[in-house]
Amino acid sequence: MPSLSKSAKSKSKLLVKKVKKVVKALKNGHKNGVKTAFAAPAKAAGKAGKRVYFFGGGKSEGSKEMKNLLGGKGANLAEMSNLGLPVPPGFTVTTELCTWYYANERRYPQDLKDQVAAGLKRVEEITGRRFGDAKTPLLVSVRSGARASMPGMMDTVLNLGLNDRTVLGLGKSSGDERFAWDSYRRFIQMYSNVVLDVGHHYFEEALELKKEDLGVHMDTDLKADDWRAMVAEYKKIVEKRTGKPFPQEPREQLWGAIGAVFGSWMNQRAITYRRLHQIPESWGTAVNVQAMVFGNMGEDCATGVAFTRDPSTGANLFYGEYLVNAQGEDVVAGIRTPQHLTVQGKHAQKSDAPAMEETMPEVFKQLDAVRSRLETHYSDMQDIEFTVQRGKLYMLQTRNGKRTAKAALKIAVDMVREGLIDKKEAVARIVPSSLDQLLHPTLDPKAERKVISKGLPASPGAASGKVVFTADDAEKQARAGEKVILVRRETSPEDIHGMHAARGILTTRGGMTSHAAVVARGMGRPCVAGAGEIRVDYAARTMAARTTLVKAGEIITIDGSTGEVMVGEVPTIQPELSSDFAALMGWADAIRRMRVRANAETAAGARTARRFGAEGIGLSRTEHMFFEADRIGAMRRVIMAEDETGRRAGLAELLPIQREDFAEIFRIMKGLPVTIRLLDPPLHEFLPKTEGEFAEMARLTGKDVAAIRHRAVVLHETNPMLGHRGCRLGITYPEIYEMQAAAIFEAAVTVAKEVGEAVEPEIMVPLIATKKEFDILKAMIDRVGKEVMERAGVTVSYLVGTMIELPRAALLAGEIAETAEFFSFGTNDLTQTVFGLSRDDAATFIGVYQRLGIFEHDPFVTLDVTGVGELVRVAVERGRVTRPGLKLGICGEHGGDPASIAFCQAVGLDYVSCSPYRVPIARLAAAQAVLSGESGSGTA
């Protein structure tokens, strides 16, 4: 996870303040025409130096190692040029300039103008074309390129340089007037939307009306004169919407596009994407200006997107799509259904459309050779973009391809076996949180299902939910706790928030490399794309497939592994983990130092934990056992009892039940350590809540309802989180902890006799604030243990320790460690008590705090290293001074968070404990924490 230095954080905060004003001004500026401003010389002085880096013609001024400065796209274009691959020439304006631009009121430094002009001149020299020339015009693309891949989140402009004069020159020099006017209308639409803030829909509506008038259905059916007429219509739309004519000066167009790309760094979809992927705002984006090559000049032209391996499965198969006579946005936008690159891919999807391998065999061979060379060079699966212009292949982009967790595992393991990378690199490459995709249920193949349509299996996994048709509805209903499936004709970057909120995504258009497919795979969301039989009616809020009509709010199920769409909810089964998963986990286990345990208090939870490789139980919450239907009554009798005798009678009923609970967990864990926390929550949590529960409790206890209500009032606390709970219950009602200790020891000796092996109970006293509290309770636990073992004639090794969840306990850890044999950091409560926050209520404002930069992360998700972490560090140091062999662990939710695990490694904890399904994530994150420390990037 990226981290910021103090200076970078300070700059970022200043940047945020300025950006809010700047973005608003930027949009207003776009609406009023393009205005390019250069800072006055004195202001521009700043940090003079190189701001533009050239690439092309078999060489470049950059390389892949310069990703932070040139962005991912620019660095890789430079690298491909250095490799001698066919890359159209161009230049990159650095990410540093983006930061400068925002910090200086949307102005450019004076020396940038000359550097951009010099870059353009070099492109002209290589291409033999001149920017703005009426006879042989040079056209360029202007694209973003941050150091971290953000597909579709920022803006792009293609065909820049076209105007009423250059379009004629393009038509003559290409010999294809239709192509020239088609390119011009595309440019007007894209530039007007990105730079002038004119909505796409105005142009789409005009085009649809034109096609209706002509009686045609496809864009390819329009002739040169038709596109000439559309250009005139588009220019009228621009003038009507902006009050000014469409800009005709190419250099004015260029500076407008550069400003728009920098401006898009702060658009809402980019902000959302950065927040979801922890990408710092201070990084900025580069701008890449590159000579255009055209895939839409005729039938010997094409454009496509490819992956060097299958991004869904990880299979070592060339995987991708292309379109003949098209530009790049046609492939990803889902406007036309693309064709497969390979014959194998075509047959796998049962497509009749010819593969590129068949239609352009020579170009395909060249592309396949580039595929092999790039993957070997980068030692990773690559996502590549290419264009074929009149039979010649051009490479437009390469980057490490986004992939599913299943594919990431297979690719990493296969590349180790192929000798491309070593085991440490394989372990370092897998994003720990992505393993969630592998650890959750899939559709039960035996379950009945009503399939209403089938699309492309764009992102694996399965999901059920209520149908929603807008991203906003998806986000709103998900916040209310609903499971939703986002259904769209096609998704766009503006849908990012809804895609993240939804359980799955269904589109009726687009292919395996469409926006929906790529983003869903990156998020781990199931996705079915290109379900062309389905008709979506946004106005009526319905989707129709053959004879089935599904309305908003009705439940559907999608299977992103098969492409099937079903009505209703389909049952699921547990996933089977692959041999690749086992191999990678084995490599991770060999690297990591910390042990990984699970939080579990049921037999099912313990079995799941073992299946995922847990090395013990780090937290068994005994109170959860009391809420079961067969024991809540006995617990309530304990609470209602007016004296110790009455309480002991109720506890005697609970003792055999608790004993068997613990025995079953000991059996499952087979000698691994099991940490059992004694009763923690306040007693009123066990009291009845409903009228029926009050009546039932009156029947069980023989008391009237009024008496029970009175007892509930007596036990009520204004702030129970800081009230009569944890060890305070054990001090005031010692018989409760005595019963629990007896149940633990009796279970331990029983299982030890059964299996003839050691059982390792660790008894944890919660909410300790003073050594005296702990000493009183430890003496009682030791006494009960001695009595049980003497009766059984069996000796069991055990530890008695405490949960460090109060600041006072952390500060007095050295004193408490005189008698405590282990510490487990309960960082959920420690975070609450350090911040003075209730985690149940803080959600209403934590989002605001994060947006304002007050909190970098939600402190209940990722450990606050500065405050809470400092107390953990103090407790570790002071505790181990007193007791050098003190066992230390963490059992809060942070135990499954990769960033928090890195901190645990740095301060020297012995283990982390997390929910069973997060055990593999913690195992991998613990290994990566070791590797990070070896590389010198770990922080303590």
PyMOL commands that set and color helices and strands:
alter all, ss='L'
color gray80, all
select helices_A, chain A and resi 6-31+41-44+64-82+95-103+110-127+166-174+177-194+200-214+219-221+224-242+250-264+268-277+281-283+328-333+343-348+356-359+361-378+405-417+423-429+432-438+471-479+493-501+515-523+579-591+603-611+622-625+632-640+644-669+683-686+691-701+705-715+720-722+727-732+734-755+771-792+807-811+813-816+827-835+843-851+868-882+893-896+898-907+916-934
alter helices_A, ss='H'
color red, helices_A
select strands_A, chain A and resi 52-56+59-60+90-93+130-131+137-138+140-146+156-160+285-291+302-307+319-324+339-340+382-389+392-400+442-443+450-454+456-459+462-468+484-488+504-507+527-529+534-537+542-545+548-551+555-559+564-567+572-573+595-599+617-621+673-677+760-765+799-804+822-825+887-890+911-914
alter strands_A, ss='S'
color yellow, strands_A
deselect
rebuild
show_as cartoon
